Amino acid sequence: MSNTNIMLMGMQNLSYDYSSLSRKYKDFINISPIQTGAVLPDESKKALDEFAIGYAPYNLAQGIEIMDIEIVKEFIYKDLPGFLGSDIARITFGARDGIYTAMRLAAKPHDTVLVDENRHYTTVLAAEKAGLNIIEAKSTGYPDYTIDADEYISLMEKHKPSLAILTYPDGNYGNLPDAKTIGEAAKENNVPFLLNCAYSIGRMPISLKRLNADFVIGSGHKSMASIGPVGVIGASEKWSEKMLKKSKYYEKNELEFLGSEIRGSSFITLMASFPYLVRRINEWDKEVAKARWFSKSLEMLGLLQLGEKPHRHDLMKFKTDIFYEISKIHPKKRTFLYEELKKNRITGIQQGRTKNIKLSTYGIEKESLKKVIEAFEKIVDTY
């Protein structure tokens, strides 16, 4: 008997206990900033159940090209660009994939790109993979960590990068830089401008044209009520020929996207959630007001909200010295906060965090947020 067969025989009774994963927290109040914008509406859950097999959209196609399906055509060519305020749009495997695509389109190896200090780490990885050099626009530092438009523009004018990338908002503090002003300067300096909107497209109104961008990137599994991995990229018409270039060997297939859109259940949930997204971004002002109320309530307990004030996004970071001091004397040490919140049926705070915490209030009812505030208050009062 071969070694392979022996190994496989030992796996016959293999099983996994999934109870340790997030499903056991499905009825908890979830304040995770990377999950609050991804909660599926009922219509998307139904679609997921129906199309929960690989390449499921093929079932709707006449051939093997899902772009031949009328509903997909309408979504890709009309609805999605309208939603992004762009001329063209395509589906990607996530925001990082879209950033890499824009880098490939706008820059050549050894060119320079401008990024902000609050950028996601994958922006740097994408640049490294593309063989690009990086210039970084620093933030103002503690406690606001804002990206100053004048400083950013000054670096742009000095270095004339092949691509300027701005995180809108960033995933640490939820700051929204002055993208429109930076976009105007980018046009004046003939510098292609990319907005990483992983935490904004699907949560708040975003328009490529209004913000003077060449590219916008979104994340389906962070902010567009979809399962991952899935994302979107929108671009202005000037990039159409390059971005949608067809293969010289397979004339129907777009080279940059390796011939097709994502074809599985992640794409189906993105489409199924789309009408819901269009409706919910109209509630953005209420979401911001709720986030400000929540921030003020936590600061009354001795926590300090970092980032812009007044805050303009649901994603927030708090300096939590009081919890750090408690962790020094608590039997569970750094895990105490996570465990205390779990007792109160609250999840989303990273385990082991006590010096600072990140959270989001997006889409959470005010009554549920009151329970979160009460839980924090109880922890402070108890210890």
C-alpha positions as CSV (number, residue, x, y, z in Angstrom):
1,M,0.0,0.0,0.0
2,S,1.4,3.4,-0.9
3,N,2.2,6.1,1.6
4,T,-0.5,8.2,0.1
5,N,-3.2,5.6,0.6
6,I,-2.0,5.0,4.2
7,M,-2.3,8.8,4.8
8,L,-5.8,9.0,3.3
9,M,-7.0,6.0,5.3
10,G,-6.0,7.9,8.5
11,M,-8.2,10.8,7.3
12,Q,-11.4,8.8,6.8
13,N,-12.9,10.0,10.1
14,L,-11.6,13.5,9.8
15,S,-14.0,16.2,11.1
16,Y,-13.7,19.8,12.3
17,D,-15.4,21.4,15.3
18,Y,-16.6,24.7,13.9
19,S,-18.1,25.8,17.2
20,S,-14.9,27.7,18.0
21,L,-15.5,29.9,15.0
22,S,-17.6,33.1,14.7
23,R,-20.9,31.3,14.2
24,K,-21.4,31.0,17.9
25,Y,-21.4,34.7,18.1
26,K,-24.1,35.2,15.5
27,D,-26.6,36.6,18.0
28,F,-24.0,38.9,19.7
29,I,-23.8,42.6,19.1
30,N,-21.0,42.8,16.6
31,I,-19.0,46.1,16.6
32,S,-16.1,44.9,14.4
33,P,-15.1,47.6,11.9
34,I,-14.4,45.1,9.2
35,Q,-17.7,43.3,9.6
36,T,-20.5,45.8,10.4
37,G,-20.7,47.0,6.8
38,A,-20.7,43.4,5.5
39,V,-23.9,42.0,7.2
40,L,-26.0,40.4,4.5
41,P,-29.7,41.5,4.1
42,D,-32.3,38.7,3.9
43,E,-32.4,38.8,0.1
44,S,-28.7,38.1,-0.1
45,K,-28.9,35.2,2.4
46,K,-31.6,33.6,0.2
47,A,-29.4,34.2,-2.9
48,L,-26.4,32.7,-1.1
49,D,-28.4,29.6,-0.3
50,E,-29.5,29.1,-3.9
51,F,-26.1,29.8,-5.5
52,A,-23.8,28.2,-2.8
53,I,-21.8,26.3,-5.4
54,G,-18.7,27.3,-7.4
55,Y,-19.4,29.1,-10.6
56,A,-23.1,29.2,-9.8
57,P,-23.9,32.1,-12.2
58,Y,-23.1,29.8,-15.1
59,N,-26.6,28.3,-14.4
60,L,-28.0,31.5,-15.8
61,A,-25.8,31.8,-18.9
62,Q,-26.3,30.6,-22.4
63,G,-22.6,29.8,-22.7
64,I,-19.6,30.2,-20.4
65,E,-19.5,34.0,-20.3
66,I,-21.5,35.4,-17.4
67,M,-21.2,38.9,-19.0
68,D,-23.7,37.5,-21.6
69,I,-26.4,37.4,-18.9
70,E,-28.7,40.4,-19.3
71,I,-29.0,41.1,-15.5
72,V,-25.2,40.9,-15.2
73,K,-24.7,43.3,-18.1
74,E,-27.1,45.8,-16.6
75,F,-25.3,45.6,-13.3
76,I,-21.7,45.9,-14.6
77,Y,-22.3,48.4,-17.4
78,K,-25.0,50.6,-16.0
79,D,-25.9,50.2,-12.3
80,L,-22.4,49.8,-10.7
81,P,-20.8,52.7,-12.6
82,G,-23.8,54.9,-11.7
83,F,-23.3,53.9,-8.0
84,L,-19.6,54.7,-8.1
85,G,-19.9,57.9,-10.1
86,S,-17.5,56.4,-12.7
87,D,-17.6,55.7,-16.4
88,I,-16.6,52.1,-16.2
89,A,-16.6,49.5,-13.5
90,R,-15.5,45.9,-12.9
91,I,-15.5,43.3,-10.2
92,T,-12.3,42.3,-8.4
93,F,-11.3,39.9,-5.7
94,G,-11.2,42.7,-3.1
95,A,-9.8,46.2,-2.5
96,R,-6.2,45.1,-2.6
97,D,-6.7,43.5,-5.9
98,G,-8.2,46.7,-7.3
99,I,-5.3,48.8,-6.0
100,Y,-2.8,46.5,-7.7
101,T,-4.9,46.7,-10.9
102,A,-4.8,50.5,-10.9
103,M,-1.1,50.5,-10.2
104,R,-0.5,48.3,-13.2
105,L,-2.5,50.5,-15.4
106,A,-1.0,53.9,-14.2
107,A,2.6,53.0,-13.5
108,K,5.6,51.0,-14.8
109,P,8.2,49.2,-12.7
110,H,10.6,51.5,-10.8
111,D,8.0,54.4,-11.1
112,T,7.0,56.2,-7.9
113,V,3.6,56.3,-6.2
114,L,2.4,58.6,-3.5
115,V,0.6,57.1,-0.5
116,D,-0.7,58.4,2.8
117,E,0.6,57.3,6.1
118,N,-2.8,55.9,7.1
119,R,-2.9,53.6,4.2
120,H,-3.7,49.9,4.5
121,Y,-0.6,47.7,4.6
122,T,-1.7,46.0,1.4
123,T,-1.3,49.3,-0.5
124,V,2.5,49.0,0.1
125,L,2.5,45.3,-0.7
126,A,0.7,46.0,-4.0
127,A,3.3,48.6,-4.8
128,E,6.2,46.3,-3.9
129,K,4.7,43.5,-6.1
130,A,4.4,45.9,-9.0
131,G,8.0,47.0,-8.5
132,L,7.2,50.6,-7.6
133,N,8.9,53.1,-5.2
134,I,6.9,54.7,-2.5
135,I,6.7,58.3,-1.1
136,E,4.6,58.7,2.0
137,A,2.6,61.7,3.1
138,K,2.8,61.7,6.9
139,S,-0.2,62.2,9.2
140,T,-0.4,65.0,11.8
141,G,0.2,62.4,14.5
142,Y,-1.4,62.0,17.9
143,P,-4.3,62.5,18.6
144,D,-5.9,63.4,15.2
145,Y,-3.7,61.5,12.8
146,T,-5.2,63.5,9.9
147,I,-3.8,63.7,6.4
148,D,-3.3,67.4,5.5
149,A,-4.3,68.1,1.9
150,D,-1.7,70.9,1.5
151,E,1.1,68.6,2.6
152,Y,-0.1,65.8,0.4
153,I,-0.3,68.2,-2.6
154,S,3.1,69.6,-1.9
155,L,4.6,66.1,-2.2
156,M,2.6,65.4,-5.4
157,E,3.9,68.6,-7.0
158,K,7.5,67.9,-6.0
159,H,7.7,64.3,-7.0
160,K,5.1,64.0,-9.8
161,P,4.3,60.4,-9.0
162,S,2.8,58.0,-11.6
163,L,-0.1,57.5,-9.2
164,A,-1.3,59.2,-6.1
165,I,-3.3,57.0,-3.6
166,L,-5.4,58.3,-0.8
167,T,-7.2,56.2,1.8
168,Y,-10.8,57.4,2.2
169,P,-11.3,56.7,5.1
170,D,-8.5,54.9,6.6
171,G,-9.1,51.7,8.5
172,N,-7.4,52.8,11.7
173,Y,-9.1,56.1,12.7
174,G,-11.9,56.5,10.2
175,N,-10.5,59.9,9.0
176,L,-11.9,61.4,5.7
177,P,-9.2,63.5,4.1
178,D,-10.1,66.4,1.7
179,A,-10.1,64.1,-1.3
180,K,-11.9,66.6,-3.6
181,T,-9.2,69.2,-3.1
182,I,-6.4,66.7,-3.6
183,G,-8.2,65.3,-6.7
184,E,-8.3,68.8,-8.2
185,A,-4.6,69.3,-7.6
186,A,-4.0,65.8,-9.2
187,K,-5.8,66.9,-12.3
188,E,-3.8,70.1,-12.5
189,N,-0.6,68.2,-12.2
190,N,-1.6,65.4,-14.5
191,V,-1.2,62.8,-11.8
192,P,-3.6,59.8,-11.8
193,F,-5.5,59.7,-8.6
194,L,-6.8,56.6,-6.8
195,L,-9.2,56.6,-3.8
196,N,-9.2,53.5,-1.6
197,C,-12.8,53.4,-0.5
198,A,-12.8,50.0,1.2
199,Y,-14.6,51.5,4.2
200,S,-16.8,54.0,2.3
201,I,-18.3,52.5,-0.9
202,G,-21.5,50.8,0.3
203,R,-21.6,52.7,3.6
204,M,-21.8,56.3,2.3
205,P,-22.3,58.1,-1.0
206,I,-19.2,58.1,-3.1
207,S,-18.7,59.6,-6.5
208,L,-15.5,59.3,-8.5
209,K,-16.4,62.3,-10.6
210,R,-17.4,64.5,-7.6
211,L,-14.1,63.7,-5.9
212,N,-12.0,64.2,-9.0
213,A,-10.5,60.7,-9.0
214,D,-9.3,58.5,-11.8
215,F,-10.0,55.3,-9.9
216,V,-12.1,54.2,-6.9
217,I,-11.7,50.9,-5.1
218,G,-14.4,49.2,-2.9
219,S,-14.6,46.1,-0.8
220,G,-17.7,43.9,-1.0
221,H,-16.9,42.0,2.2
222,K,-16.1,45.1,4.3
223,S,-18.7,47.6,3.2
224,M,-21.0,46.3,0.5
225,A,-23.0,43.6,2.4
226,S,-21.4,40.7,0.6
227,I,-19.5,37.6,1.4
228,G,-15.8,37.7,0.3
229,P,-13.6,37.8,-1.4
230,V,-15.1,40.4,-3.7
231,G,-14.5,44.1,-4.5
232,V,-15.1,46.7,-7.1
233,I,-13.1,49.1,-9.2
234,G,-14.4,52.2,-11.0
235,A,-12.5,54.3,-13.4
236,S,-12.9,57.3,-15.6
237,E,-13.3,57.0,-19.4
238,K,-9.7,58.0,-20.1
239,W,-8.6,54.6,-18.6
240,S,-11.2,52.6,-20.6
241,E,-9.0,51.4,-23.4
242,K,-6.2,50.3,-21.2
243,M,-8.3,48.8,-18.4
244,L,-10.7,46.9,-20.8
245,K,-8.1,45.8,-23.3
246,K,-8.9,42.4,-24.9
247,S,-6.6,39.5,-25.2
248,K,-4.9,39.1,-28.6
249,Y,-5.4,35.4,-28.3
250,Y,-9.0,35.3,-26.9
251,E,-10.7,38.4,-28.4
252,K,-13.8,38.2,-26.1
253,N,-11.7,38.2,-22.9
254,E,-10.4,41.3,-21.0
255,L,-6.7,40.9,-20.3
256,E,-6.5,42.9,-17.1
257,F,-9.2,40.7,-15.4
258,L,-7.9,37.4,-16.8
259,G,-10.9,37.0,-19.0
260,S,-13.8,37.3,-16.6
261,E,-15.5,38.6,-13.6
262,I,-15.7,36.7,-10.3
263,R,-18.3,34.0,-11.0
264,G,-19.2,32.5,-7.6
265,S,-21.5,33.1,-4.7
266,S,-19.6,36.3,-3.6
267,F,-20.6,37.9,-6.9
268,I,-24.2,36.8,-6.5
269,T,-24.4,38.3,-3.0
270,L,-22.9,41.5,-4.2
271,M,-25.6,41.8,-6.9
272,A,-28.4,40.7,-4.5
273,S,-27.3,43.3,-1.9
274,F,-27.1,46.1,-4.4
275,P,-30.6,47.5,-4.1
276,Y,-30.2,47.4,-0.4
277,L,-26.9,49.3,-0.6
278,V,-28.5,52.0,-2.8
279,R,-31.1,52.5,-0.1
280,R,-28.9,52.4,2.9
281,I,-26.3,55.0,1.8
282,N,-29.2,57.6,2.0
283,E,-29.1,57.0,5.8
284,W,-25.4,58.1,6.1
285,D,-26.1,61.3,8.0
286,K,-27.9,59.3,10.7
287,E,-25.0,56.9,10.9
288,V,-22.6,59.7,11.5
289,A,-24.8,61.3,14.1
290,K,-25.0,57.9,15.9
291,A,-21.3,57.5,15.8
292,R,-20.7,60.9,17.4
293,W,-23.2,60.2,20.1
294,F,-21.5,56.8,20.8
295,S,-18.1,58.4,20.9
296,K,-19.2,61.1,23.3
297,S,-20.7,58.4,25.6
298,L,-17.5,56.4,25.7
299,E,-15.4,59.5,26.3
300,M,-17.5,60.3,29.4
301,L,-16.2,57.0,30.8
302,G,-12.6,58.1,30.4
303,L,-11.8,56.7,26.9
304,L,-10.3,59.1,24.3
305,Q,-11.5,58.9,20.7
306,L,-8.5,59.3,18.3
307,G,-8.8,60.8,14.8
308,E,-10.9,63.6,13.5
309,K,-13.4,65.5,15.7
310,P,-16.2,66.0,15.1
311,H,-16.0,62.5,13.6
312,R,-17.4,61.9,10.1
313,H,-17.4,58.1,9.9
314,D,-18.7,55.1,11.8
315,L,-15.2,53.6,12.2
316,M,-13.4,54.8,15.4
317,K,-10.3,54.2,17.4
318,F,-10.2,54.8,21.2
319,K,-7.2,55.2,23.5
320,T,-8.2,53.1,26.5
321,D,-5.6,53.6,29.2
322,I,-8.1,52.7,31.8
323,F,-8.5,49.1,30.4
324,Y,-4.7,48.8,30.1
325,E,-4.4,49.6,33.8
326,I,-7.1,47.0,34.7
327,S,-5.3,44.4,32.6
328,K,-2.2,44.7,34.8
329,I,-4.1,43.4,37.8
330,H,-6.8,41.3,36.2
331,P,-6.3,37.4,36.3
332,K,-7.0,37.2,32.5
333,K,-4.5,40.0,31.8
334,R,-4.7,41.3,28.2
335,T,-7.7,39.1,27.3
336,F,-9.9,40.4,30.1
337,L,-11.7,43.0,28.0
338,Y,-12.6,40.6,25.3
339,E,-13.9,38.1,27.9
340,E,-15.9,40.7,29.8
341,L,-17.6,41.9,26.6
342,K,-18.3,38.3,25.6
343,K,-20.2,37.8,28.9
344,N,-22.4,40.7,27.8
345,R,-22.9,39.1,24.3
346,I,-20.7,41.7,22.6
347,T,-18.1,40.7,20.0
348,G,-15.8,42.5,17.5
349,I,-13.1,43.9,19.8
350,Q,-9.8,42.2,18.9
351,Q,-8.7,39.8,21.6
352,G,-5.7,41.0,23.6
353,R,-6.4,44.7,22.9
354,T,-6.4,46.9,26.0
355,K,-4.3,50.0,25.2
356,N,-6.5,50.9,22.3
357,I,-9.5,49.5,20.5
358,K,-11.1,49.9,17.1
359,L,-14.9,49.5,16.5
360,S,-17.7,50.5,14.3
361,T,-21.3,51.5,15.0
362,Y,-22.5,51.1,11.4
363,G,-26.0,49.6,11.0
364,I,-26.3,48.8,14.7
365,E,-29.5,50.0,16.4
366,K,-29.2,52.6,19.1
367,E,-30.7,50.3,21.7
368,S,-28.0,47.8,21.0
369,L,-25.3,50.4,21.2
370,K,-26.7,51.5,24.6
371,K,-26.0,48.0,25.8
372,V,-22.4,48.3,24.6
373,I,-22.0,51.5,26.4
374,E,-23.5,50.0,29.6
375,A,-21.1,47.0,29.3
376,F,-18.1,49.3,29.1
377,E,-19.4,51.4,32.0
378,K,-19.9,48.2,34.1
379,I,-16.3,47.2,33.4
380,V,-15.0,50.6,34.5
381,D,-17.2,50.6,37.6
382,T,-16.3,47.0,38.6
383,Y,-12.5,47.3,38.3
